[in-house]
Amino acid sequence: MKRLASPERRRERGQTILLVAVSMVAMLGLAALAIDVVTLYVARAETQRAADAGALAGAQMLVTAGVVADPCNGALATTAQALATTQAQTVVAQNSISGGAGTAVVTYPNFVGSTNCPNAFGVNPQIQVVVTRSNLPTFFARIWGAALGTVSATAVAEAYNPSNSASLNATSAVIPISPRCAKPMLLPNCDPTSGNPTCNGLGNTLVDPVTGAFPVSAINKTFTLSPNCRPGNPASCTPNPPATSTYYPLGLSATALHLCPGCSSSAGGFQQDLECCNASALTCGQQASVDYSINPNGTGLAAATGGQCMIHQSPGNGQDALVQDFPAVFMAGPNNPFVGSSVQANDLILTSDSVISLPLYDGLTTPQVGTPVTIIGYVQVFVNSIDNAGNFNVTVLNISGCGNAPGPATTAIQGAATSVPVRLIQSP
């Protein structure tokens, strides 16, 4: 006999379906909320990356414009700001944030000047980029009437030049640079633009060995660097004091990786290091030695062959040209390795193989084999041309003095517009 359910039990029928329906609504709501949160988190990360990229690009433009070489130049600083702002905003616009572009507000935190340096940057010029991405679509948030979301991110970058930073800003931690791919052409600490032909110490020191300060007047000057040894003239190898525009063969690591095949696979270390890039880092305060044995045919011949290969000068022309000093702008020569692919001859470009970093050593005497000298700074130049005797006609783009805090630090790669690195100092 079938037993009938009581009226009370019949009233409980269908509750499971209701519970399932309510649970599904809650689960779908949580899923939608999770999608909203993930969407905003992803957008926030993309916004931060855009801000970081924009700040670094803007800081690099400050370097290229020459602000770190002449921080008290108010007119230059104003021009540099306009260029850096445009560069930062352009880079931010190229970084997609949830399928769209963010807006960038660019400011300069340390453009405050001082009594001796009004209307100019501090020691290390800084740029702040605030990126905002609005109108982000949401799902669950629409229930409360918030159909669109907004994310923002901030990044601050600086162009770091240790030169004279200790004396200009006592609270600044001096972190010297350590360029890689610096060329093995060791320069005495003499100002080749001073008009004094020899390194006799009479007011023609290029960088202060204690503070790293250097004469701004040396920037943007063009002169000729000559090899210490000329073919057929052994007596020219050891002038003492040396000429202000003399360079010496620096012995770099023979086991370091060269980053290109070069023009001559059988070339010696000095020539190969010129043609390509010796991956050894030259650190402020590092002990370095000349090595004449790496130039069996004389520095002049090796420098001429390797240097002309380096700047793609053959025969006698075809290399890039410097058309504007600050900000540095170059014109691609017909021998530029990118001509025919990404650029054409005579196009304006912002990097060039003709830009090289050269180490400075302490002292005003000729370096001797077996007697190490100390690296106290770097000079970055644009090589205009090189003759067959190894004489380099160059224009100074930037100088970096190590100052009184030698040690390892950030690196710069040959081909960049300056040896002064840029770094993020705020990126939450």
Summary of the structure (lengths in Angstrom):
residues: 428
radius of gyration: 29.8
end to end distance: 75.6
largest distance: 128.1
contacts: 1457
relative contact order: 0.15
helix: 26%
strand: 25%
